Amino acid sequence: MDSTTLSVRVESSAEDRPWVVLCNTVGVPHAIFDRLVDTLASAFSVMCWQTPLTEGDKPHGNPRLLTVEEQTAEVTRVLHRLGVTSLTGVSWCSGTEILHRLSLDGAFHLHGHCCLNGAFNLGEDGPSSDWENTVEPLFEVLSTRPETVQGVSAMLKSAAIAATEGGDPALEFPYSTPERLVGYASQCLAMKRGRTLKGFVESESTGLYLAGSQDAVQAPAISRRAADLSGSAFELFEGGAHAMMADMQKVCDRVRHYCELVSPWPRRPGRY
């Protein structure tokens, strides 16, 4: 299912199943959610998406710049087209910013929110990630000095293969060509400019923040602080990296259990 700017995946086979919406970060294929979608799809209707890095997602197309507002508006249109009025939100990374905006939209009833490594910058109220001091200045250089892109693309692609995710293809994708890297840089900078101070999500049920102990993108302390500030529960997964839902079944099982607890059906007694 394709929308104007987002590539959308929907798994839905029964009208009475509650919806779970998986909010992706910029520029990463929704294949990163394959394990989680498979875990949820037997009980829920599931929707997720990815943003294109270049026009038509062609390796050598023109980079696409999508702001938080544009992504949120497109997600909202897709949800309306699907007839979704109530949902449980699951976000990864800066996808939490999209979920935050959906939570404030009176058109949707948010039963709960589960954020995976999902609070990038807490401003004056908490610790900041290294995003502000390292990655964003690099992306600013990429956007303004195209002669640097080829070398930086090779460096980041090599780092993605070797470092935190053990070479997960989904996380190599933003660096696979210089054009995609510039698109990724542009979208990340647009996300920064559209971020709220806190980006916390509001819902009728207690939220849940999950963090991986081996997350090399964002320190677990940031997610813990976000949970504290928003009155949400927090859990740490030992050995979990930034995209831990891609290769850790226990993370996916925990997300499903949370969704079962807060969704209107099926609802099971228990604690978050």
SULCOR-V511667 format. One record per backbone hydrogen bond with DSSP energy under -0.5 kcal/mol. CO is the residue of the C=O (numbers start at 0). NH is the residue of the N-H. Records with the same first field share a line. If there is no record, write none. Layout:
BEGIN
CO = NH / NH
END
This chain:
BEGIN
0 = 7
4 = 51
5 = 2 / 7
6 = 49
8 = 47
9 = 11
10 = 45
13 = 16
17 = 44
18 = 87
19 = 21 / 46
20 = 22 / 89
21 = 23 / 48
22 = 91
24 = 27
28 = 31
29 = 32
30 = 33
32 = 36
33 = 37
34 = 38
35 = 39
36 = 40
39 = 42 / 43
44 = 19
45 = 10
46 = 21
47 = 8
49 = 6
52 = 63
53 = 56
54 = 57
57 = 60
61 = 54
63 = 65
64 = 66
66 = 70
67 = 71
68 = 72
69 = 73
70 = 74
71 = 75
72 = 76
73 = 77
74 = 78
75 = 79
76 = 80
77 = 81
78 = 82 / 83
79 = 82
82 = 84
84 = 108
85 = 18
86 = 110 / 111
87 = 20
88 = 113
89 = 22
90 = 115
91 = 94
92 = 95
93 = 96 / 97
94 = 98
95 = 99
96 = 100
97 = 101
98 = 102
99 = 103
100 = 103
101 = 104
103 = 105
104 = 107
107 = 109
108 = 86 / 110
109 = 203
111 = 88
112 = 207
113 = 90 / 115
114 = 116 / 209
115 = 92
119 = 128
121 = 124
122 = 125
126 = 121
128 = 131
129 = 133 / 134
130 = 135
133 = 137
134 = 138
135 = 139
136 = 140
137 = 141
138 = 142
139 = 143
140 = 144
144 = 147
145 = 148
147 = 151
148 = 152
149 = 153
150 = 154
151 = 155
152 = 156
153 = 157
154 = 158
155 = 159
156 = 160
157 = 161
158 = 162
159 = 166
162 = 165
167 = 170 / 171
168 = 172
171 = 174
172 = 175
176 = 180
177 = 181
178 = 182
179 = 183
180 = 184
181 = 185
182 = 186
183 = 187
184 = 188
185 = 189
186 = 190
187 = 191
188 = 192
189 = 67 / 193
190 = 194
191 = 194
206 = 232
207 = 114
208 = 234
209 = 116
210 = 236
211 = 214
213 = 215
218 = 221 / 222
219 = 223
220 = 224
221 = 225
222 = 226
223 = 227
224 = 228
225 = 229
226 = 230 / 231
227 = 230
232 = 208
234 = 210
235 = 237
236 = 212 / 239
239 = 213
240 = 243
242 = 245
243 = 246 / 247
246 = 248
247 = 250 / 251
248 = 252
249 = 253
250 = 254
251 = 255
252 = 256
253 = 257
254 = 258
255 = 259
256 = 260
257 = 261
258 = 262
259 = 267
264 = 17
END
